[in-house]
Amino acid sequence: MSDALQEELRVHFRESTVERVREMMELLDALERDREDAASLRKLARHFHALAGLGTTYGYPRITELGEEGEGSMEASMEASSDAALARWRALVVAVESVLKERPPCGPPDAF
């Protein structure tokens, strides 16, 4: 795969992850209003799962770690959201956002 294509895919990942973070914050806000919103819980879990599976592929291993942590903590809380769980999930999403604001990785990721 060419360096240009790798970079294009990495840029797409960054852009889509910025949008994912926005959606995750909206889901967390919805869960603040209704702690038993099963649809929002499922969607949030899917977002964490996607981050866990994609971050390292595009040169962001920290995003994979954060996604795995969120996914694991959600498995323990899928029926209702406690204050502590919501705070933890929000902190993880903020951490993903922080990683995206850092300088992008250079060179091809190992997965390519």
All heavy atoms as an XYZ file, in Angstrom:
873
protein
N       0.846     -1.169      0.000
C       0.000      0.000      0.000
C       0.895      1.237      0.000
O       1.867      1.295      0.739
C      -0.900     -0.023      1.233
C      -1.871      1.112      1.277
S      -2.976      1.087      2.710
C      -3.707     -0.517      2.609
N       0.549      2.215     -0.802
C       1.389      3.406     -0.916
C       1.278      4.275      0.335
O       0.271      4.245      1.055
C       0.975      4.222     -2.137
O      -0.267      4.857     -1.898
N       2.325      5.063      0.567
C       2.319      5.988      1.699
C       1.169      6.980      1.595
O       0.551      7.328      2.599
C       3.648      6.741      1.788
C       4.794      5.857      2.241
O       4.527      4.727      2.727
O       5.958      6.292      2.126
N       0.873      7.423      0.379
C      -0.210      8.387      0.181
C      -1.553      7.783      0.574
O      -2.373      8.441      1.225
C      -0.242      8.856     -1.268
N      -1.786      6.540      0.199
C      -3.045      5.884      0.556
C      -3.122      5.661      2.063
O      -4.163      5.870      2.678
C      -3.189      4.556     -0.192
C      -4.465      3.758      0.116
C      -5.719      4.603     -0.139
C      -4.490      2.489     -0.707
N      -2.013      5.257      2.666
C      -1.984      5.072      4.115
C      -2.337      6.374      4.827
O      -3.127      6.383      5.780
C      -0.612      4.582      4.560
C      -0.312      3.170      4.152
C       1.123      2.770      4.459
O       1.887      3.529      5.030
N       1.480      1.559      4.073
N      -1.755      7.463      4.359
C      -2.033      8.752      4.979
C      -3.481      9.159      4.767
O      -4.122      9.698      5.672
C      -1.088      9.834      4.445
C      -1.220     11.150      5.162
C      -1.017     11.066      6.670
O      -0.277     10.173      7.152
O      -1.612     11.897      7.384
N      -4.022      8.891      3.596
C      -5.426      9.201      3.324
C      -6.338      8.420      4.280
O      -7.298      8.970      4.829
C      -5.757      8.862      1.876
C      -7.165      9.209      1.465
C      -7.453      8.862      0.015
O      -6.522      8.899     -0.812
O      -8.624      8.561     -0.284
N      -6.045      7.156      4.494
C      -6.835      6.335      5.414
C      -6.708      6.835      6.849
O      -7.686      6.864      7.600
C      -6.409      4.871      5.315
C      -6.767      4.179      4.000
C      -6.103      2.809      3.922
C      -8.271      4.064      3.848
N      -5.513      7.242      7.223
C      -5.286      7.768      8.577
C      -6.080      9.063      8.777
O      -6.708      9.250      9.820
C      -3.798      8.001      8.805
C      -3.489      8.386     10.234
C      -1.999      8.527     10.482
N      -1.370      7.227     10.454
C      -0.268      6.934      9.762
N       0.347      7.856      9.064
N       0.251      5.740      9.795
N      -6.072      9.929      7.779
C      -6.831     11.184      7.866
C      -8.325     10.876      7.986
O      -9.034     11.477      8.806
C      -6.532     12.090      6.649
C      -7.538     13.237      6.553
C      -5.112     12.626      6.724
N      -8.806      9.927      7.193
C     -10.216      9.537      7.278
C     -10.545      9.002      8.677
O     -11.598      9.326      9.242
C     -10.563      8.504      6.208
C     -11.977      8.031      6.308
N     -13.048      8.812      5.960
C     -12.483      6.861      6.760
C     -14.162      8.139      6.196
N     -13.845      6.958      6.672
N      -9.655      8.194      9.232
C      -9.871      7.667     10.587
C      -9.973      8.819     11.582
O     -10.869      8.839     12.425
C      -8.745      6.709     10.987
C      -8.810      6.312     12.432
C      -9.735      5.385     12.873
C      -7.961      6.894     13.369
C      -9.813      5.035     14.214
C      -8.027      6.549     14.709
C      -8.959      5.617     15.135
N      -9.052      9.773     11.499
C      -9.078     10.922     12.417
C     -10.398     11.669     12.292
O     -11.036     11.990     13.296
C      -7.916     11.868     12.151
C      -6.585     11.381     12.647
C      -5.466     12.349     12.276
N      -5.648     13.663     12.840
C      -5.307     14.022     14.068
N      -4.746     13.137     14.872
N      -5.508     15.245     14.503
N     -10.805     11.962     11.073
C     -12.045     12.712     10.858
C     -13.260     11.946     11.368
O     -14.136     12.509     12.023
C     -12.207     13.049      9.377
C     -11.205     14.071      8.888
C     -11.202     14.241      7.381
O     -11.917     13.491      6.664
O     -10.469     15.132      6.906
N     -13.317     10.667     11.073
C     -14.467      9.873     11.516
C     -14.457      9.687     13.032
O     -15.516      9.608     13.656
C     -14.522      8.524     10.797
O     -13.418      7.720     11.138
N     -13.272      9.667     13.628
C     -13.196      9.525     15.079
C     -13.595     10.817     15.777
O     -14.216     10.778     16.843
C     -11.798      9.042     15.510
O     -11.531      7.799     14.837
C     -11.719      8.810     17.010
N     -13.296     11.955     15.186
C     -13.784     13.228     15.731
C     -15.311     13.205     15.766
O     -15.927     13.579     16.770
C     -13.248     14.427     14.906
C     -13.998     15.708     15.240
C     -11.750     14.591     15.133
N     -15.923     12.745     14.694
C     -17.387     12.635     14.640
C     -17.877     11.595     15.655
O     -18.893     11.803     16.321
C     -17.841     12.255     13.228
C     -19.330     12.066     13.083
C     -20.161     13.308     13.384
O     -19.626     14.437     13.333
O     -21.354     13.144     13.685
N     -17.171     10.491     15.776
C     -17.542      9.450     16.742
C     -17.518     10.013     18.169
O     -18.423      9.754     18.964
C     -16.586      8.261     16.611
C     -16.958      7.083     17.495
C     -15.968      5.943     17.340
N     -15.829      5.453     15.989
C     -16.662      4.600     15.395
N     -17.707      4.132     16.043
N     -16.424      4.192     14.164
N     -16.499     10.793     18.488
C     -16.387     11.398     19.821
C     -17.593     12.315     20.077
O     -18.187     12.292     21.157
C     -15.050     12.165     19.969
C     -15.071     13.118     21.141
C     -13.898     11.180     20.094
N     -17.960     13.110     19.073
C     -19.125     13.984     19.220
C     -20.385     13.162     19.516
O     -21.153     13.476     20.429
C     -19.324     14.815     17.956
C     -20.457     15.851     18.085
C     -20.870     16.430     16.752
N     -21.403     15.440     15.827
C     -22.602     14.859     15.927
N     -23.391     15.141     16.938
N     -23.004     13.969     15.028
N     -20.576     12.090     18.759
C     -21.744     11.225     18.975
C     -21.695     10.569     20.353
O     -22.731     10.448     21.016
C     -21.808     10.160     17.893
C     -22.165     10.699     16.525
C     -22.108      9.636     15.432
O     -22.199      8.432     15.749
O     -21.975     10.018     14.256
N     -20.517     10.157     20.778
C     -20.392      9.524     22.091
C     -20.750     10.511     23.207
O     -21.405     10.140     24.184
C     -18.985      8.968     22.283
C     -18.681      7.784     21.365
S     -16.968      7.244     21.440
C     -17.052      6.132     22.864
N     -20.347     11.758     23.060
C     -20.696     12.771     24.064
C     -22.210     12.982     24.100
O     -22.794     13.119     25.174
C     -19.969     14.086     23.777
C     -18.503     14.024     24.101
S     -18.237     13.676     25.871
C     -16.581     14.308     26.043
N     -22.848     12.976     22.929
C     -24.303     13.102     22.882
C     -24.980     11.914     23.570
O     -25.972     12.081     24.290
C     -24.788     13.218     21.442
C     -24.453     14.541     20.789
C     -24.845     14.611     19.326
O     -25.431     13.635     18.791
O     -24.552     15.646     18.702
N     -24.454     10.724     23.353
C     -25.008      9.537     24.010
C     -24.827      9.621     25.520
O     -25.738      9.260     26.279
C     -24.347      8.269     23.456
C     -24.691      7.941     22.007
C     -23.758      6.862     21.465
C     -26.150      7.523     21.879
N     -23.685     10.091     25.955
C     -23.458     10.254     27.393
C     -24.414     11.283     27.982
O     -24.938     11.100     29.092
C     -21.998     10.627     27.664
C     -21.019      9.482     27.456
C     -19.594     10.002     27.314
C     -21.116      8.479     28.595
N     -24.664     12.359     27.247
C     -25.640     13.355     27.706
C     -27.022     12.719     27.823
O     -27.757     12.969     28.789
C     -25.691     14.547     26.753
C     -24.417     15.388     26.786
O     -23.622     15.262     27.746
O     -24.217     16.174     25.830
N     -27.394     11.897     26.840
C     -28.689     11.216     26.885
C     -28.767     10.290     28.098
O     -29.807     10.210     28.759
C     -28.921     10.428     25.594
N     -27.668      9.614     28.396
C     -27.649      8.716     29.552
C     -27.690      9.484     30.867
O     -28.193      8.971     31.869
C     -26.422      7.803     29.494
C     -26.510      6.716     28.421
C     -25.144      6.090     28.174
C     -27.534      5.664     28.817
N     -27.188     10.701     30.866
C     -27.305     11.544     32.067
C     -28.783     11.835     32.345
O     -29.193     11.888     33.495
C     -26.551     12.867     31.879
C     -25.049     12.744     31.899
C     -24.466     12.636     33.292
O     -25.132     13.028     34.278
O     -23.337     12.147     33.390
N     -29.545     12.022     31.274
C     -30.974     12.319     31.418
C     -31.792     11.073     31.746
O     -32.786     11.147     32.455
C     -31.500     12.982     30.141
C     -30.939     14.369     29.896
C     -31.598     15.047     28.701
N     -31.390     14.360     27.440
C     -30.330     14.525     26.646
N     -29.367     15.351     26.987
N     -30.238     13.868     25.503
N     -31.401      9.942     31.168
C     -32.146      8.688     31.369
C     -31.139      7.557     31.530
O     -30.632      7.020     30.549
C     -33.065      8.427     30.172
C     -33.849      7.123     30.289
O     -33.708      6.405     31.316
O     -34.589      6.804     29.341
N     -30.869      7.191     32.756
C     -29.832      6.213     33.077
C     -30.106      4.824     32.513
O     -29.210      4.005     32.423
C     -29.652      6.093     34.604
C     -29.262      7.382     35.280
C     -27.928      7.865     34.734
N     -27.610      9.180     35.212
C     -26.782      9.443     36.197
N     -26.187      8.478     36.817
N     -26.547     10.684     36.537
N     -31.328      4.551     32.136
C     -31.665      3.216     31.636
C     -31.986      3.222     30.144
O     -32.668      2.315     29.659
C     -32.812      2.647     32.461
C     -32.394      2.460     33.916
C     -33.458      1.811     34.762
O     -34.289      1.061     34.201
O     -33.460      2.051     35.966
N     -31.461      4.179     29.423
C     -31.674      4.285     27.974
C     -30.855      3.188     27.283
O     -29.688      3.351     26.973
C     -31.245      5.678     27.513
C     -31.422      5.913     26.031
O     -31.676      4.953     25.282
O     -31.286      7.075     25.618
N     -31.509      2.054     27.056
C     -30.815      0.877     26.516
C     -30.238      1.136     25.131
O     -29.143      0.661     24.811
C     -31.766     -0.314     26.490
N     -30.933      1.891     24.300
C     -30.434      2.160     22.955
C     -29.140      2.974     23.011
O     -28.184      2.678     22.285
C     -31.492      2.894     22.135
N     -29.103      3.974     23.869
C     -27.878      4.779     24.001
C     -26.737      3.951     24.572
O     -25.589      4.100     24.137
C     -28.132      6.005     24.879
O     -28.976      6.923     24.206
N     -27.031      3.081     25.522
C     -25.987      2.196     26.070
C     -25.398      1.303     24.981
O     -24.180      1.161     24.881
C     -26.555      1.335     27.196
C     -26.662      1.974     28.564
C     -27.472      1.083     29.502
C     -25.284      2.236     29.137
N     -26.265      0.722     24.159
C     -25.781     -0.153     23.081
C     -24.932      0.620     22.073
O     -23.876      0.155     21.644
C     -26.959     -0.833     22.364
C     -27.532     -2.016     23.114
C     -28.509     -2.811     22.265
N     -29.578     -1.998     21.701
C     -30.721     -1.691     22.330
N     -30.928     -2.129     23.557
N     -31.639     -0.955     21.730
N     -25.400      1.795     21.687
C     -24.646      2.605     20.728
C     -23.290      3.012     21.291
O     -22.277      2.962     20.587
C     -25.445      3.843     20.332
C     -26.619      3.543     19.444
C     -27.408      4.807     19.158
C     -28.670      4.480     18.386
N     -29.495      5.704     18.202
N     -23.267      3.407     22.550
C     -22.000      3.787     23.181
C     -21.048      2.596     23.221
O     -19.854      2.720     22.913
C     -22.253      4.333     24.588
C     -21.053      4.921     25.309
C     -20.481      6.125     24.566
C     -21.437      5.313     26.734
N     -21.570      1.431     23.548
C     -20.742      0.222     23.576
C     -20.177     -0.087     22.195
O     -19.002     -0.453     22.067
C     -21.564     -0.965     24.093
N     -20.979      0.090     21.148
C     -20.495     -0.136     19.776
C     -19.376      0.840     19.413
O     -18.412      0.466     18.744
C     -21.638     -0.043     18.771
C     -22.464     -1.313     18.709
C     -23.371     -1.328     17.491
N     -24.366     -0.282     17.562
C     -25.640     -0.457     17.914
N     -26.064     -1.660     18.215
N     -26.466      0.550     17.950
N     -19.513      2.082     19.851
C     -18.458      3.065     19.582
C     -17.154      2.669     20.272
O     -16.088      2.723     19.663
C     -18.885      4.461     20.026
C     -19.816      5.140     19.079
N     -19.509      5.402     17.766
C     -21.071      5.640     19.278
C     -20.518      6.032     17.188
N     -21.483      6.177     18.080
N     -17.236      2.269     21.535
C     -16.020      1.831     22.228
C     -15.413      0.612     21.536
O     -14.195      0.510     21.381
C     -16.298      1.514     23.704
C     -16.295      2.720     24.605
C     -17.393      3.016     25.397
C     -15.189      3.551     24.690
C     -17.390      4.112     26.244
C     -15.164      4.655     25.529
C     -16.280      4.937     26.312
N     -16.270     -0.303     21.094
C     -15.795     -1.498     20.402
C     -15.058     -1.114     19.111
O     -13.990     -1.663     18.808
C     -16.977     -2.422     20.093
C     -16.600     -3.646     19.341
N     -15.948     -4.712     19.928
C     -16.773     -3.971     18.027
C     -15.737     -5.641     19.003
N     -16.214     -5.217     17.846
N     -15.621     -0.188     18.361
C     -14.983      0.250     17.114
C     -13.628      0.896     17.391
O     -12.651      0.634     16.677
C     -15.896      1.217     16.369
N     -13.550      1.720     18.413
C     -12.272      2.348     18.757
C     -11.241      1.290     19.141
O     -10.079      1.383     18.748
C     -12.455      3.350     19.896
C     -13.269      4.600     19.570
C     -13.512      5.409     20.833
C     -12.593      5.434     18.500
N     -11.687      0.293     19.897
C     -10.778     -0.779     20.312
C     -10.229     -1.528     19.106
O      -9.067     -1.928     19.083
C     -11.507     -1.744     21.251
N     -11.053     -1.684     18.096
C     -10.642     -2.450     16.932
C      -9.881     -1.674     15.875
O      -9.188     -2.270     15.056
N      -9.976     -0.345     15.891
C      -9.412      0.428     14.786
C      -8.203      1.291     15.132
O      -7.388      1.576     14.259
C     -10.491      1.348     14.190
C     -11.634      0.656     13.489
C     -12.713      1.661     13.102
C     -11.136     -0.084     12.263
N      -8.080      1.734     16.347
C      -7.031      2.689     16.691
C      -5.641      2.297     16.245
O      -4.963      3.041     15.517
N      -5.190      1.131     16.651
C      -3.837      0.687     16.314
C      -3.660      0.522     14.816
O      -2.598      0.825     14.270
C      -3.509     -0.620     17.048
O      -3.612     -0.369     18.457
C      -2.120     -1.116     16.731
N      -4.704      0.089     14.140
C      -4.638     -0.096     12.689
C      -4.207      1.188     11.989
O      -3.488      1.150     11.001
C      -6.010     -0.546     12.149
O      -6.355     -1.774     12.764
C      -5.988     -0.715     10.633
N      -4.627      2.317     12.513
C      -4.330      3.602     11.881
C      -3.240      4.387     12.607
O      -3.088      5.587     12.400
C      -5.616      4.424     11.751
C      -6.564      3.741     10.809
C      -7.634      2.994     11.278
C      -6.346      3.785      9.430
C      -8.479      2.331     10.406
C      -7.184      3.121      8.558
C      -8.244      2.402      9.051
O      -9.068      1.729      8.184
N      -2.482      3.707     13.457
C      -1.349      4.344     14.108
C      -1.667      5.000     15.437
O      -0.886      5.820     15.921
N      -2.778      4.659     16.045
C      -3.189      5.239     17.324
C      -3.420      4.143     18.363
O      -4.560      3.868     18.762
C      -4.472      6.064     17.153
C      -4.285      7.297     16.317
C      -4.507      7.266     14.946
C      -3.890      8.493     16.895
C      -4.341      8.401     14.164
C      -3.718      9.633     16.130
C      -3.945      9.581     14.760
O      -3.774     10.699     13.996
N      -2.365      3.504     18.837
C      -2.546      2.424     19.807
C      -3.204      2.887     21.107
O      -3.918      2.117     21.746
C      -1.131      1.904     20.042
C      -0.224      2.997     19.596
C      -0.959      3.734     18.521
N      -3.009      4.141     21.484
C      -3.645      4.641     22.712
C      -5.165      4.667     22.552
O      -5.889      4.397     23.509
C      -3.097      6.027     23.069
C      -3.688      6.614     24.315
C      -3.249      5.841     25.562
N      -3.874      6.414     26.735
C      -4.440      5.700     27.698
N      -4.402      4.380     27.675
N      -5.009      6.282     28.716
N      -5.651      4.962     21.363
C      -7.097      4.948     21.141
C      -7.627      3.529     21.267
O      -8.703      3.308     21.831
C      -7.456      5.588     19.782
C      -7.204      7.103     19.863
C      -8.903      5.285     19.382
C      -7.467      7.869     18.592
N      -6.870      2.556     20.794
C      -7.273      1.161     20.977
C      -7.365      0.830     22.465
O      -8.342      0.224     22.913
C      -6.288      0.214     20.268
O      -6.460      0.354     18.863
C      -6.528     -1.244     20.645
N      -6.369      1.232     23.235
C      -6.378      0.968     24.683
C      -7.588      1.608     25.354
O      -8.256      0.966     26.184
C      -5.098      1.512     25.321
C      -3.849      0.780     24.913
C      -2.580      1.511     25.350
O      -2.669      2.538     26.070
O      -1.493      1.057     24.966
N      -7.877      2.849     25.008
C      -9.024      3.543     25.601
C     -10.335      2.874     25.192
O     -11.242      2.723     26.011
C      -9.009      5.016     25.186
C      -7.841      5.835     25.740
C      -7.705      7.154     24.979
C      -8.005      6.069     27.234
N     -10.424      2.458     23.936
C     -11.621      1.755     23.470
C     -11.820      0.439     24.199
O     -12.937      0.098     24.602
N     -10.731     -0.301     24.384
C     -10.815     -1.576     25.111
C     -11.241     -1.355     26.558
O     -12.056     -2.112     27.095
C      -9.473     -2.298     25.065
C      -9.145     -2.869     23.702
C      -7.732     -3.416     23.604
O      -6.896     -3.161     24.505
O      -7.453     -4.105     22.598
N     -10.713     -0.314     27.170
C     -11.079     -0.018     28.562
C     -12.566      0.339     28.657
O     -13.272     -0.140     29.547
C     -10.219      1.121     29.088
C     -10.394      1.368     30.563
C      -9.429      2.407     31.102
O      -8.361      2.636     30.492
O      -9.761      2.985     32.147
N     -13.028      1.168     27.723
C     -14.447      1.530     27.722
C     -15.338      0.337     27.451
O     -16.347      0.131     28.131
N     -14.942     -0.469     26.485
C     -15.718     -1.665     26.143
C     -15.814     -2.601     27.344
O     -16.883     -3.106     27.668
C     -15.062     -2.358     24.956
C     -15.834     -3.515     24.413
C     -15.175     -4.104     23.184
O     -13.928     -4.042     23.030
O     -15.918     -4.667     22.370
N     -14.695     -2.815     28.010
C     -14.687     -3.704     29.173
C     -15.547     -3.181     30.313
O     -16.280     -3.944     30.951
N     -15.479     -1.880     30.570
C     -16.280     -1.346     31.673
C     -17.759     -1.315     31.319
O     -18.605     -1.441     32.202
C     -15.781      0.037     32.083
O     -16.202      1.023     31.195
N     -18.071     -1.202     30.040
C     -19.481     -1.216     29.650
C     -20.086     -2.598     29.786
O     -21.260     -2.730     30.121
C     -19.644     -0.701     28.219
C     -19.395      0.784     28.131
S     -20.254      1.549     26.788
C     -21.946      1.499     27.367
N     -19.293     -3.631     29.550
C     -19.808     -4.995     29.696
C     -20.325     -5.232     31.109
O     -21.288     -5.954     31.297
C     -18.728     -6.006     29.344
C     -18.425     -6.057     27.872
C     -17.248     -6.950     27.535
O     -16.629     -7.540     28.454
O     -16.933     -7.065     26.338
N     -19.715     -4.571     32.071
C     -20.124     -4.736     33.463
C     -21.331     -3.864     33.814
O     -21.938     -4.054     34.857
C     -18.958     -4.397     34.385
N     -21.697     -2.915     32.943
C     -22.743     -1.945     33.284
C     -23.819     -1.812     32.221
O     -24.433     -0.757     32.103
C     -22.105     -0.573     33.489
O     -21.120     -0.606     34.464
N     -24.087     -2.833     31.438
C     -25.001     -2.692     30.305
C     -26.465     -2.509     30.704
O     -27.271     -2.102     29.898
C     -24.879     -3.884     29.357
C     -23.664     -3.833     28.471
S     -23.527     -2.327     27.481
C     -24.880     -2.549     26.338
N     -26.839     -2.763     31.916
C     -28.243     -2.655     32.275
C     -28.619     -1.290     32.811
O     -29.742     -0.867     32.689
C     -28.596     -3.749     33.268
C     -28.232     -5.098     32.689
C     -29.184     -6.173     33.074
O     -30.113     -5.896     33.826
O     -28.981     -7.295     32.615
N     -27.709     -0.575     33.412
C     -27.980      0.760     33.941
C     -26.656      1.480     34.114
O     -25.607      0.859     34.224
C     -28.723      0.663     35.270
N     -26.735      2.793     34.161
C     -25.533      3.599     34.241
C     -25.455      4.304     35.589
O     -26.309      5.121     35.914
C     -25.538      4.646     33.130
O     -25.761      4.045     31.894
N     -24.422      4.031     36.330
C     -24.204      4.721     37.593
C     -23.475      6.036     37.326
O     -22.915      6.252     36.245
C     -23.367      3.851     38.528
O     -22.046      3.733     38.017
N     -23.470      6.909     38.317
C     -22.720      8.161     38.193
C     -21.252      7.872     37.904
O     -20.640      8.519     37.054
C     -22.821      8.983     39.478
C     -24.194      9.589     39.691
O     -24.969      9.701     38.718
O     -24.495      9.967     40.842
N     -20.700      6.897     38.605
C     -19.281      6.562     38.435
C     -19.006      6.032     37.025
O     -18.002      6.394     36.404
C     -18.848      5.538     39.480
N     -19.903      5.191     36.513
C     -19.709      4.636     35.174
C     -19.775      5.746     34.129
O     -18.925      5.810     33.233
C     -20.756      3.569     34.872
N     -20.752      6.624     34.242
C     -20.870      7.722     33.276
C     -19.645      8.628     33.322
O     -19.136      9.042     32.278
C     -22.143      8.527     33.537
C     -23.435      7.857     33.112
C     -24.635      8.658     33.598
C     -23.497      7.672     31.608
N     -19.168      8.908     34.509
C     -17.972      9.760     34.648
C     -16.755      9.078     34.017
O     -15.952      9.720     33.331
C     -17.716     10.075     36.118
N     -16.624      7.775     34.225
C     -15.493      7.032     33.660
C     -15.571      7.022     32.134
O     -14.567      7.242     31.450
C     -15.478      5.598     34.212
C     -14.335      4.778     33.718
C     -13.030      5.328     34.274
N     -11.918      4.723     33.591
C     -10.854      5.403     33.164
N     -10.738      6.676     33.397
N      -9.886      4.791     32.541
N     -16.750      6.730     31.599
C     -16.907      6.686     30.139
C     -16.632      8.054     29.521
O     -15.980      8.159     28.492
C     -18.297      6.198     29.763
C     -18.592      4.800     30.248
C     -17.686      3.804     30.521
C     -19.870      4.256     30.528
N     -18.336      2.678     30.952
C     -19.669      2.920     30.968
C     -21.161      4.753     30.475
C     -20.725      2.088     31.322
C     -22.218      3.930     30.826
C     -21.998      2.609     31.244
N     -17.117      9.099     30.181
C     -16.879     10.449     29.666
C     -15.379     10.761     29.681
O     -14.843     11.341     28.727
C     -17.669     11.477     30.475
C     -17.702     12.849     29.820
C     -18.636     13.806     30.542
N     -20.026     13.419     30.517
C     -20.881     13.686     29.532
N     -20.468     14.331     28.464
N     -22.142     13.317     29.619
N     -14.694     10.366     30.746
C     -13.246     10.597     30.831
C     -12.509      9.862     29.712
O     -11.544     10.394     29.142
C     -12.730     10.159     32.199
N     -12.952      8.672     29.384
C     -12.324      7.917     28.298
C     -12.540      8.598     26.947
O     -11.625      8.675     26.126
C     -12.865      6.482     28.259
C     -12.439      5.590     29.423
C     -13.264      4.301     29.435
C     -10.957      5.291     29.363
N     -13.739      9.114     26.732
C     -14.028      9.803     25.472
C     -13.190     11.084     25.374
O     -12.635     11.391     24.320
C     -15.544     10.095     25.332
C     -15.832     10.929     24.093
C     -16.333      8.785     25.284
N     -13.078     11.810     26.469
C     -12.237     13.016     26.485
C     -10.775     12.646     26.199
O     -10.076     13.356     25.481
C     -12.389     13.758     27.830
C     -11.318     14.831     28.001
C     -13.782     14.378     27.940
N     -10.336     11.517     26.727
C      -8.966     11.066     26.475
C      -8.761     10.737     24.991
O      -7.706     11.049     24.423
C      -8.630      9.861     27.344
N      -9.751     10.111     24.362
C      -9.666      9.836     22.917
C      -9.541     11.157     22.165
O      -8.706     11.307     21.271
C     -10.891      9.035     22.418
C     -10.941      8.996     20.895
C     -10.869      7.618     22.983
N     -10.362     12.112     22.540
C     -10.320     13.427     21.898
C      -8.938     14.064     22.060
O      -8.406     14.655     21.117
C     -11.400     14.315     22.509
C     -11.582     15.640     21.841
C     -12.753     16.396     22.425
O     -12.959     16.360     23.660
O     -13.463     17.031     21.644
N      -8.342     13.915     23.226
C      -7.005     14.460     23.474
C      -5.954     13.807     22.590
O      -5.072     14.483     22.066
C      -6.614     14.274     24.941
O      -7.443     15.052     25.764
N      -6.053     12.496     22.422
C      -5.109     11.790     21.550
C      -5.210     12.321     20.130
O      -4.194     12.523     19.459
C      -5.355     10.263     21.585
C      -4.542      9.553     20.519
C      -5.028      9.698     22.961
N      -6.419     12.581     19.674
C      -6.610     13.089     18.315
C      -6.030     14.488     18.133
O      -5.651     14.865     17.031
C      -8.092     13.101     17.948
C      -8.732     11.739     17.778
C     -10.234     11.884     17.604
C      -8.114     10.983     16.616
N      -5.949     15.260     19.208
C      -5.407     16.612     19.131
C      -3.884     16.626     19.144
O      -3.274     17.634     18.803
C      -5.938     17.458     20.281
C      -7.409     17.778     20.123
C      -7.918     18.580     21.282
C      -9.409     18.862     21.114
N      -9.962     19.585     22.254
N      -3.288     15.514     19.545
C      -1.838     15.407     19.527
C      -1.350     15.346     18.089
O      -2.118     15.088     17.168
C      -1.387     14.148     20.269
C      -1.698     14.164     21.745
C      -1.421     12.825     22.414
O      -0.955     11.879     21.735
O      -1.699     12.734     23.612
N      -0.071     15.499     17.921
C       0.498     15.394     16.586
C       0.203     14.014     16.011
O       0.420     12.999     16.672
C       2.008     15.607     16.697
C       2.648     15.824     15.375
C       4.051     16.265     15.570
N       4.899     15.306     14.886
C       6.192     15.290     14.965
N       6.816     16.118     15.732
N       6.869     14.398     14.305
N      -0.267     13.966     14.758
C      -0.575     12.664     14.173
C       0.678     11.799     14.032
O       1.778     12.342     13.912
C      -1.156     12.990     12.803
C      -1.059     14.458     12.622
C      -0.518     15.069     13.875
N       0.507     10.504     14.057
C       1.665      9.625     13.877
C       2.264      9.828     12.482
O       1.555     10.198     11.553
C       1.089      8.229     14.051
C      -0.344      8.364     13.749
C      -0.734      9.766     14.129
N       3.532      9.579     12.371
C       4.148      9.675     11.050
C       4.657      8.297     10.661
O       4.914      7.461     11.505
C       5.260     10.707     11.016
S       6.440     10.568     12.349
N       4.775      8.095      9.387
C       5.201      6.800      8.908
C       4.056      5.827      8.899
O       3.015      6.060      9.494
N       4.232      4.714      8.226
C       3.148      3.738      8.140
C       2.935      3.007      9.460
O       3.896      2.646     10.134
C       3.623      2.774      7.047
C       5.105      2.911      7.037
C       5.410      4.311      7.474
N       1.680      2.825      9.860
C       1.428      2.009     11.031
C       1.843      0.573     10.788
O       1.879      0.118      9.658
C      -0.083      2.125     11.247
C      -0.627      2.916     10.132
C       0.508      3.348      9.246
N       2.116     -0.124     11.858
C       2.576     -1.512     11.753
C       1.565     -2.415     11.037
O       1.934     -3.375     10.405
C       2.839     -2.099     13.148
C       4.024     -1.419     13.812
O       4.875     -0.849     13.100
O       4.078     -1.443     15.055
N       0.280     -2.087     11.152
C      -0.744     -2.974     10.609
C      -0.824     -2.933      9.091
O      -1.417     -3.803      8.484
C      -2.111     -2.593     11.185
N      -0.244     -1.930      8.448
C      -0.334     -1.845      6.990
C       0.712     -2.687      6.321
O       1.772     -2.854      6.571
C      -0.206     -0.401      6.518
C      -1.444      0.403      6.755
C      -1.395      1.524      7.550
C      -2.648      0.036      6.196
C      -2.530      2.277      7.761
C      -3.779      0.795      6.413
C      -3.723      1.909      7.189
